[in-house]
Amino acid sequence: LYVEETMNQAGVGILPVEDALELFLLFDAEGTILYANAAARDKLEYGKELCGRHISAIFPNEFKQSEQGFSTEYPFGSQQKNLTAYRKNLTCFPVEARIVWAEEYGGYLCMANDILEKEFLKQEMERVKQEAQDALKVRSEFVANVTHELRTPVNGILGNVKELTPREEDEEKRRTLQLVERCCGDMNRLINNILDFSKLEAGKFVLEARRFHFRNMIQYVKGNHQNRITEKGLEFFVTISPEIPEYIIGDELKIVQILNNLLSNAQKFTHVGRISLEIIKTAQVENAVELYFFVMDTGIGIKKEDHDKLFQ
């Protein structure tokens, strides 16, 4: 209400800056302050008394009272300039100010930032940013250390199970051992995924380019999923374009991880029909080839608006 009354008395529209962090002052051609937002009233410590004061009370180094209202050498316009703003008790603080003629409000509009507060906020932001980075580093190192430690007992169990399985003659016990072996494999994959996320967060995630036999890799992926897919009564097809070279240089492990994730997802949400993996070569420039991997299924699918969430 105070703002509306002040602006109405001055005969100008209401400025949408009352709650802005920046200091806003509107003064007329006589130098009389017509409006001051909350930040200006608080920082200059005038309160409601600020309206009606002369602009020279706030910027005495730049504005002087005169018969015409005020005299100044201030370069009005969009250019920022460092000024000294004075409070009611005559203490002062530095500001970055911009003063322009506002035709729609019939006066000069001053927009100013407290430089000391701006520097303080900047330092605070840097401090918070550094603390967040340090916390992330500690967390990533902790996760990496724990996952590395987890590998030791998991691999110990896996080694003993692999040694016992061929010797076991009882079919039921052998199936139990095979289940334990599979669980150990799943645990190792989980550990790898956790390590990958930690590396991503720490900015240390890299793709390792190595030469590998492409079709052997695809056969390995197929073997990982063949039984589980066919056990559900689904058909499973794998097609490799004959134009794809026998050997590829790339990150075999990451490709396997991606395909395993996509095929596991397809198997989970497909109850009738088929799942297929198709790889084709779409382009080749000298020794660089572009390959497209298609994992297709007849499952329920996902909503279009959820695609971005899945493929992050």
N, C-alpha and C positions, 0 to 999 in steps of 0.2 A: 504493500500500500504506500509505503514511504517513497519507493522508487516511482510509482505511478503519479503520486501527487507532485513530486519534484519535477518530473518530466512534463507533466501537464502545465504546471506553472510556468515552465520555460517555453512552452508552446512547441515542443518537439515530440516525435514519436519515441516509444520506449525502446532502448537498446537491449538486444538479447545477450548481454554480457554480465549480468548482475552477479552470477556465481562463478565467473571466470577466475582463474588463478592470476591472470595478468591484470595489471592496474589499468583501468580505463577512466579517462577524464574527458569531459566535453566542455569547452569554454567558447564564449562568443567573441565577436570582433573587439569588444571592450576589454577582453581578458577575464571576464567574470565566469567562474566555474558554474556550469548549469547542471552537471550530473557527474557523479563519481560512483563507481561500482563498489561492492562490498570490500574487495581486496584493497582498493585505494583508500577507502574510509578507515579500514583497520590499520594498514601499514603506515599511513600518514598520521594516524592517531587523532584525527579531527572528529570522527564520527559523522553525524548528520550536519555538523557545522561547516563541513568542507564546501558544500554548495553555497555560493554567494561570495566565497573568497576569491581573491585575484590570483591568477596563474603565477604571478611573480612571487607569491608566498611559497609556492612549491618549488619553482625553478628560478631562484633569484639571480643566478649566474647567467641565465639565458634571457630572461624576460624582465623588463623594467616598466613600471607604470608611467604613462604619459598622458598628455591631453587627448590624444587620439585613442587612448585605451591602454595600449602597450607598445613598446618598441623592442625589437629583437633582431638578431642576425641569424637566427635558427633557420636552416634550409628546409622549409616545409616540403614534404613529399614522402615517398616510400622508403627513403634511405634511413637506416638505423644510425643513431648517434648516442654516445655515452654521455649521460647527464648526471648531475647530482640532485637528488630529491631531498627536500627538507621536511621533517616532521613538524608537528605543532610546537614541540618543545625545543625546536631549532637544532636538534641532532639531525644528521644526514646519512644517506646511503647511496651507493652508485646504482644507476639503472641503465638499461638499454632501451632507448625510447624512439618512437616513430610518431610524428605529428603530421596529420594531413587535414586538408579542408574537406569537411563532410557536408556536401550540398544538401543532402536529404535531411540533415539535422540542423542546418543553419549555423554551424559552428566548426571549431577545430577539434578534431578527435585525437587525443593522445593515448597511445598504447605503450606501456612500459613494463619491463621485467626487472625484478630485483636481481642484480648480477650476483651478489653474495649468495642468495638463496639458490639461484640457478647453478652456481659452482658447487654448492653443498649437495644439491640433488644429483648433480652429475657424479660427484665423488661417491655418494651413497649407492647410486646405480652400479658404479664400477665395483664397489665393495661387495654388493649383493651378487653381482655377476661372478666375481672371483670366488666367493664362498660357494656358489652353486657349482662352479667348475671343480673346485676342490672336493666338494661332497660327491660329485659324480665320479671323480677319479678314484676316491677312496672306495666307493661302492663297487666300481668296475673291477678294481684290484682285488677286493674281497671276494666278489663273485668268481673271478678267474681263479683265485687260489683255492676256493672251496671246491669248484668243479674239477680242478686238477687233482685234488685230494680224493674226490669221489671216484675218480677213474681207477685208482689203485685197487680198492676192494672189489669193484665191479669186474675189472679185468681178471682179478684173482679167482673170483667165482666162475667167470666164463671159461677160463683156462682149465679148471678142474672138471667142469661139466663136460667140456669137449673131450677131455681125456676119459671120462667115465662112460659116456654115451655108447661108444662102439663095444665096450665090454659088457654092457648090460643086456641080458638075454630076456628078462621079463618085459613084455611089450608095454604094460601099463606104466612101469617104472621108467622105461625109455621115453614114453610120451611126456612124462613129468619132467624128465631131464631136458628134453627138447623145448618144453615150455619155459623152463628156467633159462635156457640158452637164448631163446627169443626175447625174454624179458630183459636179459643183460644187454642184448643188441639194442632194444628200445631205449634202455637207460643211457647207453653210450650216445645214441642219437640225440636224446634230450640234452645231455651234457654238451654236445657239439653245438646245438642250437643256442643254449645259454651263453656259451663262449662267443658265438657269432654276434649275439645281441650286445654283449659287453664290449666287443671290439668296435661295433658300429657306434655305440655311445661314446667311446673313447677316441673315435676317429682313426682307429688303427686297422679297420677292416680292409683287407686287400684280396684281390683275386689272383690266384696263383696259376700262371700259364704253364702247362706241361703237356708233353706229347702223350696221347693215349689212343688206344684202339677204340674207335667209335662204336662199332657194332657189338663188341664185347661189353661195353658199358651198358648199351641198351638191353642186351641179354641179361645182364645182372639186375637191372631195374625190373625187367619182365619177371625174372625169377622171384624177386621180392614180393610180387603181388599176385602172381599166377594162381597159387593155391587158394588164397583168401577170396579172390574174385570168383573163381569157378565153384568154390564151396557154397556161394550164395546162389548158384544156378545162373550166373551171368556169363555171357560170352566175352572173351578178351582178345582183341586184335592189336597187333603191333605191325606197323608198316614203315619201312625206311626207304626213302627215295634212292635209286641206284646211282644218282649223280653225286651223292655225298662221298667224300674221300674216305679211304679206309682209316687213316689216322688224322686226328684233329689236335690242334694245340689250344688248350683252354683250361678252365678250372673244372676238372671232372667231378670232384666232390660236390661242388655247389650245384652243378647241373643235376646230379643224382638226387641231391636234397630237394631241389625244386620239383623234379618229376615225382619223387616219392610223396611229397606233400599233396600235389595235385591228384595223383592216382588214389591216395588214401582218402582224399575228400570225395572223389568220384565214387569209390567203393562204398563209403559211408552213406551217401545219399541216393544210391541207385539200388533199387530192389527188384526191378524187372528189366530185361533187355540186355544191353551190352555196354562195354567200356572199350574205347580204342585210343591208342597212342600213335600218332602219325608225325613223321619228321620229313620235311622237304627242304631242298636247297632253293632259296629264292634269288640269290645273287652271288656273284663272285668277281672280285677285283684283284687281279694277280693272285697272291696266295691267301687273301682274306675271303672267307665265305660267310654268307648270312644264312642261318638255319632257322626254320620256324618249327616249333613243337606244338602240336595240337593234342590236347587231352579232351576227349569228347565222351559224353555218357547220355543215357536216356533217363537220368534221375530227375528229381523234382526241380533242380536248378535253383538259382537265387534271384531275388528281385534286382532289377536294373539299378535302383538307387543304392544298393548295397555292394555293387561291384568294386567301387573305389576302396571301401573298407577292407575287402578281402585281399586285394592285390597290393596293399601297402606292405 
